[in-house]
Every structure is written in structure tokens, then in C-alpha cells.
Amino acid sequence: MDQSSTAPSLPSAPPLYKDRRGWLIAFGVVEILIACFFLLVTIMTALVIPSMPQRPGQPSVPSGMFYGIACFYLMIAAFFIAAGIGSIRRKNWARIAMIVASSIWLAFGVLGTVMTIVIMPMVMKQQQAVLQQNQTAQLPPNFLNIVMVTTAIFQVLMMVLLPLVFLLFYCGKNVKATCRASAGPASSGRTFPIPIIILVVWFGFSALCLVVAAVWLPLAVVFGLLIHGIAGRVIFLAYAAAYGYCAWSFCKLRLPGWWLAIFLWVLGQVSWVVTILRADLTTIYNEVYKAMGIDPVQMSMYSVSPASMKGYWVVGLVVSFAMMALMLYSKRYFQRPQATAA
């Protein structure tokens, strides 16, 4: 008698990870809801807000600004729709995309929250002083404190805790294993490190913003000099081309693009320092308003104090040095081209 026919079948081995497909679907639904919110904001920004009546003396804002902001919100909505659908379908690219987006979201959220807590009290006191000088209606007692506390709580919840939850979830080893198991062994192709993806997105988005600035804002500030007209547009387009090349080089892991990114960073920091030392920031902002078609006198009520301006510049400097640290860290992924043997 054949013993193999009577031998009991061994139970299949359980997976070495916890299946997170249910959580992936739940997070995907949340991302689609976020996309719906940004779609609503897009409609409000492009159609509703520009048609609202303005009060006498209120500065008029060019409609192109609303359309540009609406396009930005539309891109965010498109990203969350794609990421949400990919998460529901357990796609590994959606997991990586959410890790990159959550990392950037969290970094700017932490900086924005700190800036809100530090700078917002000064801005609110300045606005209160402007209202008192104009002899307008006085605000209720403790109104400014309520606004600051509410804003800080919103910043912490939406700009810190929410991206942190996304980041921790999609970085989980069980989520990673679930997505890779769903993709199958045939999908094991080339993978990009997360720092490289972040830098590709950063340089690509910066290039896109510079192209929009070249079309919409004919004014560039370089080493404290205000360059108007076609020359300003050419400078924006040149920087856009350089940043686009950096994005392509980081995607292909080409070392010349890495060196160009370092050079652009150093050039930007030198220009930044020279601009602060030799130029008046208020004059620069007024010139930017004029280039946008806005009367600087009407925008004076929204101006910030010199201390607040310095705070914004410090935040920008922190972001810049963080990107430099990330670029230096990414150097390990680049390989020098080997010389062919004779």
C-alpha cells in the first residue's frame, strides 16, 4: 500500500507578517476624503472667492492668483486620489508615495507650527494696533488669545499628528510586506531610496513653481538686485531648467546633477545673505506687490513687523539647511562612473 496516499497533508505555513489590507483600505478611504476636501477648496478658490463682493478700501487681488492657488490645490487633490486608490489596491508605489508626502508634510508642519506659536502673537498684536489707529470696532476680550490657541491646536492636529500617523503606518514592516505580497515576486524591479524620491519630488516641484513664476511674476531678486521684465523671466526659466536637470539626475543617480544641486544651494544662500544685508525687505515686498498688480498701500494693513519678517527668513533658512543635509546624505547612493579598461 502506498504510504504517500495515506500520509496527512501538512497545513500551510502562516505568513510571516500580519495582513494589513483592511487598514490599507481604511487609510486609502481617508486619503480620498482628503482629496475631496481639496477639490472643494479648489472650486471655492477658483469660482466662489473671486466673485465675492469686496468692501471699500479692501485691496483687489488679481484673479490669476486665485487660479494659480486653485491649480496647486488641484494637484494635491489628484495626488491623494491616486494614493488613496493605490492604497486600497495595496500598491507598493502608493505606500512609498505616502511616505514621501508624509515626510515633507510633517517637516513643514513642524516648522509651520513653531512659526505660528512664535510669530503669530506679534502679528496679532500688530493687527490690533492697526485697528486701534483706524478707530474701527474693537475686538471682544480675549479674542486674540482664542484665535491663537485655536490656530495652534489646528496646526498640531492637521500638520503634525495627521502626517505622523500616515508616516508611521506606511513605514510599518507589516504594511510593507502586505503591499509586496500583493504585488507578487514578478514585480521586484528597480527601487529608489526614500531620500532620493524626496529630492526628486522637491526639485521637480521647484522647477514647476519657477516656470509658473516666470509666466506670472516678471520680477527676480538676485544678490539684492531687483531684476524686472524679460530678464527676470529668463532668470526664473534658467533656474527652472537647472532644477529640472537636478530632478532628472537624482532619478538617474547621475553625479553631475548632485554637484549642480550643491552649487545651486550655495549660490542661493550667498544671494540670500547679500539680499538681507544690502536690500530693504519692505521695498522688495512692495515691488513684488506691484509686479502682481496689487497696490502696496492697500496691502499695508497686512504687513508684518520686521521681527516677523526675520522669523519667516529663519524658517526658510532651516528648510534650506535641512535640504542640504538630505542632499549630503543622498551622496551615498551615487556611484562614480568607472573608467573603461584600455
VMD Tcl script that draws the C-alpha trace (Angstrom):
set ca {
  {0.00 0.00 0.00}
  {1.31 3.42 -0.98}
  {2.10 5.30 2.22}
  {2.19 8.63 0.44}
  {-1.53 8.37 -0.31}
  {-2.40 7.90 3.33}
  {0.02 10.47 4.79}
  {-1.81 13.51 6.21}
  {-1.28 16.73 4.37}
  {0.76 19.32 6.24}
  {-1.00 22.64 6.99}
  {0.21 25.60 5.02}
  {2.67 27.79 6.87}
  {1.16 31.03 8.16}
  {2.50 34.25 6.68}
  {5.45 35.84 8.40}
  {3.63 39.17 8.69}
  {0.26 40.47 9.78}
  {-2.05 41.16 6.87}
  {-2.85 44.89 6.84}
  {-5.10 45.01 3.80}
  {-8.04 46.21 5.91}
  {-6.03 49.08 7.31}
  {-4.71 49.90 3.82}
  {-8.28 50.21 2.60}
  {-9.21 52.40 5.58}
  {-6.24 54.72 5.05}
  {-7.00 54.81 1.33}
  {-10.54 55.95 2.06}
  {-9.20 58.69 4.36}
  {-6.87 59.87 1.58}
  {-9.74 60.01 -0.90}
  {-11.73 62.07 1.61}
  {-8.76 64.44 1.90}
  {-8.76 64.67 -1.90}
  {-12.47 65.54 -1.86}
  {-11.76 68.31 0.63}
  {-9.06 69.79 -1.62}
  {-11.38 69.52 -4.62}
  {-13.92 71.56 -2.69}
  {-11.24 74.10 -1.78}
  {-10.23 74.23 -5.46}
  {-13.77 75.08 -6.52}
  {-14.09 77.69 -3.78}
  {-10.76 79.29 -4.69}
  {-11.31 79.35 -8.46}
  {-15.03 80.16 -8.69}
  {-16.54 81.38 -5.43}
  {-13.91 83.63 -3.78}
  {-13.08 85.77 -6.88}
  {-16.78 86.57 -7.39}
  {-17.39 87.66 -3.79}
  {-18.08 91.39 -3.30}
  {-15.25 93.44 -1.81}
  {-15.52 96.00 0.93}
  {-14.49 99.59 0.22}
  {-10.76 100.02 0.61}
  {-10.10 96.29 0.53}
  {-7.13 95.51 -1.75}
  {-8.09 93.88 -5.02}
  {-6.30 90.62 -5.78}
  {-5.68 89.60 -9.41}
  {-7.80 86.67 -10.50}
  {-4.68 84.91 -11.79}
  {-3.52 84.47 -8.21}
  {-6.70 82.58 -7.34}
  {-6.35 80.38 -10.41}
  {-2.73 79.60 -9.54}
  {-3.65 78.66 -5.98}
  {-6.55 76.56 -7.29}
  {-4.18 74.65 -9.59}
  {-1.95 73.92 -6.62}
  {-4.89 72.56 -4.61}
  {-5.98 70.54 -7.64}
  {-2.57 68.86 -7.83}
  {-2.80 67.96 -4.14}
  {-6.27 66.51 -4.70}
  {-5.04 64.47 -7.67}
  {-2.17 63.10 -5.61}
  {-4.40 61.99 -2.73}
  {-6.89 60.39 -5.13}
  {-4.12 58.40 -6.79}
  {-2.51 57.48 -3.46}
  {-5.86 56.52 -1.94}
  {-6.77 54.23 -4.84}
  {-3.29 52.75 -4.78}
  {-3.52 52.13 -1.04}
  {-6.89 50.39 -1.43}
  {-5.35 48.18 -4.12}
  {-2.30 47.53 -1.90}
  {0.18 49.02 -4.36}
  {3.71 49.45 -3.09}
  {4.19 52.67 -5.10}
  {1.27 54.21 -3.18}
  {2.93 53.26 0.10}
  {6.20 54.88 -0.97}
  {4.36 57.96 -2.27}
  {2.60 58.42 1.07}
  {5.89 58.01 2.96}
  {7.46 60.76 0.86}
  {4.42 63.04 1.09}
  {4.00 62.46 4.83}
  {7.68 63.19 5.46}
  {7.50 66.52 3.63}
  {4.12 67.28 5.18}
  {5.41 66.57 8.68}
  {8.62 68.58 8.22}
  {6.78 71.68 7.03}
  {4.06 71.08 9.60}
  {6.51 71.15 12.50}
  {8.18 74.30 11.16}
  {4.80 75.93 10.49}
  {3.57 75.10 13.98}
  {6.67 76.55 15.61}
  {6.39 79.65 13.42}
  {2.72 80.02 14.33}
  {3.39 79.78 18.05}
  {6.35 82.20 17.95}
  {5.34 84.75 15.31}
  {1.56 84.79 15.42}
  {1.31 86.69 18.76}
  {3.40 89.51 17.28}
  {1.27 89.60 14.13}
  {-1.96 89.64 16.13}
  {-0.74 92.49 18.34}
  {0.23 94.44 15.25}
  {-3.21 93.93 13.72}
  {-4.83 95.05 16.97}
  {-2.70 98.22 16.93}
  {-3.76 98.90 13.32}
  {-7.42 98.54 14.28}
  {-6.98 100.94 17.17}
  {-5.27 103.52 14.96}
  {-8.04 103.28 12.37}
  {-10.63 103.62 15.15}
  {-12.54 100.60 13.93}
  {-14.68 98.31 16.05}
  {-12.81 96.83 18.99}
  {-12.40 93.10 19.25}
  {-14.04 91.17 22.10}
  {-11.91 90.47 25.19}
  {-9.53 87.52 24.84}
  {-10.42 87.23 21.15}
  {-6.78 87.20 20.07}
  {-5.92 84.53 22.64}
  {-8.79 82.36 21.43}
  {-7.68 82.74 17.81}
  {-4.06 81.87 18.64}
  {-4.98 78.81 20.72}
  {-7.43 77.56 18.09}
  {-4.88 78.04 15.32}
  {-2.16 76.27 17.31}
  {-4.43 73.29 18.05}
  {-5.42 73.06 14.37}
  {-1.77 73.21 13.32}
  {-0.78 70.44 15.71}
  {-3.66 68.16 14.70}
  {-3.63 68.63 10.92}
  {0.01 69.48 10.23}
  {1.83 67.33 12.80}
  {-0.27 64.47 14.17}
  {-2.05 63.55 10.92}
  {1.09 63.26 8.76}
  {2.84 61.49 11.65}
  {0.09 58.85 11.71}
  {0.38 58.38 7.93}
  {4.17 58.13 8.15}
  {4.20 55.60 11.00}
  {1.55 53.45 9.32}
  {3.11 53.27 5.87}
  {6.59 52.72 7.32}
  {5.38 49.66 9.22}
  {7.01 46.39 8.23}
  {3.64 44.58 8.09}
  {2.22 47.21 5.71}
  {5.34 46.93 3.55}
  {5.09 43.13 3.49}
  {1.38 43.25 2.65}
  {1.96 45.55 -0.31}
  {4.88 43.50 -1.61}
  {2.98 40.25 -1.23}
  {0.10 41.71 -3.21}
  {2.48 42.78 -5.98}
  {3.96 39.30 -6.33}
  {7.54 38.19 -6.96}
  {7.49 39.32 -10.59}
  {7.35 42.99 -9.58}
  {10.78 43.09 -7.96}
  {12.33 45.72 -10.18}
  {14.42 48.76 -9.52}
  {13.63 50.51 -6.28}
  {14.57 54.04 -5.25}
  {15.66 55.03 -1.74}
  {13.22 57.30 0.06}
  {15.71 60.24 0.30}
  {16.21 60.12 -3.47}
  {12.46 60.17 -4.08}
  {12.05 63.14 -1.72}
  {14.74 65.07 -3.56}
  {13.31 64.20 -6.98}
  {9.91 65.48 -5.87}
  {11.47 68.58 -4.32}
  {13.49 69.56 -7.40}
  {10.69 68.68 -9.80}
  {8.14 70.71 -7.87}
  {10.60 73.61 -7.53}
  {11.16 73.58 -11.29}
  {7.41 73.69 -11.88}
  {6.99 76.60 -9.46}
  {9.79 78.51 -11.16}
  {8.11 78.08 -14.54}
  {4.86 79.43 -13.08}
  {6.79 82.35 -11.55}
  {8.41 83.11 -14.92}
  {4.99 83.32 -16.56}
  {3.19 85.17 -13.80}
  {5.76 87.27 -11.91}
  {8.23 89.29 -14.03}
  {10.48 90.10 -11.08}
  {13.52 88.27 -9.74}
  {15.65 89.14 -6.71}
  {19.28 88.10 -7.12}
  {22.07 89.27 -4.78}
  {19.91 92.13 -3.55}
  {19.13 93.37 -7.07}
  {15.56 93.65 -8.36}
  {15.50 92.44 -11.95}
  {12.28 93.30 -13.81}
  {10.73 92.31 -17.11}
  {12.11 89.80 -19.57}
  {15.43 89.50 -17.72}
  {13.59 88.41 -14.58}
  {11.60 85.81 -16.52}
  {14.80 84.48 -18.12}
  {16.38 84.06 -14.67}
  {13.35 82.09 -13.47}
  {13.43 79.87 -16.57}
  {17.17 79.28 -16.20}
  {16.70 78.20 -12.59}
  {13.75 76.04 -13.63}
  {15.89 74.27 -16.23}
  {18.66 73.71 -13.67}
  {16.24 72.33 -11.08}
  {14.62 70.13 -13.69}
  {18.02 68.73 -14.61}
  {18.70 68.07 -10.91}
  {15.42 66.16 -10.60}
  {16.31 64.05 -13.65}
  {19.86 63.46 -12.38}
  {18.67 62.34 -8.95}
  {16.21 59.99 -10.63}
  {19.01 58.52 -12.76}
  {21.58 58.79 -9.94}
  {23.88 60.94 -12.09}
  {26.67 62.52 -10.06}
  {26.94 65.77 -12.12}
  {23.36 66.59 -11.15}
  {24.23 66.12 -7.49}
  {27.11 68.58 -7.79}
  {24.85 71.04 -9.63}
  {22.34 70.81 -6.77}
  {25.09 71.62 -4.26}
  {26.24 74.56 -6.39}
  {22.68 75.91 -6.67}
  {22.26 75.63 -2.91}
  {25.48 77.57 -2.22}
  {24.57 80.17 -4.84}
  {21.13 80.59 -3.31}
  {22.48 81.03 0.20}
  {25.01 83.64 -0.89}
  {22.32 85.53 -2.78}
  {20.05 85.27 0.26}
  {22.64 86.71 2.64}
  {23.61 89.52 0.25}
  {19.93 90.41 -0.23}
  {19.36 90.65 3.52}
  {22.45 92.83 4.00}
  {22.06 95.28 1.14}
  {18.31 95.42 0.41}
  {15.26 96.62 2.33}
  {12.80 93.74 2.73}
  {9.81 96.08 2.79}
  {10.87 97.56 -0.55}
  {11.21 94.08 -2.02}
  {7.73 93.09 -0.87}
  {6.27 96.32 -2.29}
  {7.93 95.66 -5.64}
  {6.54 92.13 -5.65}
  {3.04 93.52 -4.98}
  {3.42 95.95 -7.87}
  {4.55 93.16 -10.19}
  {1.47 91.18 -9.15}
  {-0.79 94.15 -9.92}
  {-1.56 94.92 -6.26}
  {-1.31 98.37 -4.70}
  {1.28 98.19 -1.86}
  {-0.56 100.97 0.04}
  {-3.68 98.82 0.23}
  {-1.61 95.88 1.48}
  {-0.05 97.92 4.30}
  {-2.67 96.68 6.75}
  {-1.47 93.12 6.13}
  {2.22 93.95 6.52}
  {4.20 92.21 9.19}
  {6.72 93.65 11.58}
  {10.49 93.40 10.95}
  {10.72 90.80 13.71}
  {8.11 88.66 11.95}
  {9.97 89.05 8.66}
  {13.15 87.80 10.29}
  {11.19 84.87 11.70}
  {9.99 83.87 8.25}
  {13.52 84.13 6.90}
  {14.83 81.97 9.74}
  {12.24 79.29 8.95}
  {13.26 79.39 5.30}
  {16.89 79.04 6.34}
  {16.06 75.98 8.44}
  {14.28 74.36 5.50}
  {17.21 75.18 3.22}
  {19.80 73.63 5.55}
  {17.57 70.58 6.02}
  {17.54 70.06 2.25}
  {21.33 70.46 2.18}
  {21.69 67.79 4.87}
  {19.42 65.49 2.87}
  {21.45 66.09 -0.30}
  {24.70 65.31 1.53}
  {23.13 62.14 2.92}
  {21.96 61.10 -0.56}
  {25.55 61.17 -1.86}
  {25.96 57.55 -0.72}
  {23.50 56.39 -3.39}
  {25.51 57.86 -6.26}
  {28.25 55.90 -7.97}
  {31.18 57.37 -9.75}
  {31.40 56.39 -13.41}
  {34.09 53.74 -13.75}
  {36.71 54.24 -16.42}
  {36.73 51.53 -19.05}
  {39.86 49.45 -19.27}
  {42.09 50.10 -22.26}
}
mol new
graphics top color blue
foreach p $ca { graphics top sphere $p radius 0.5 }
foreach p [lrange $ca 0 end-1] q [lrange $ca 1 end] { graphics top cylinder $p $q radius 0.2 }
display resetview
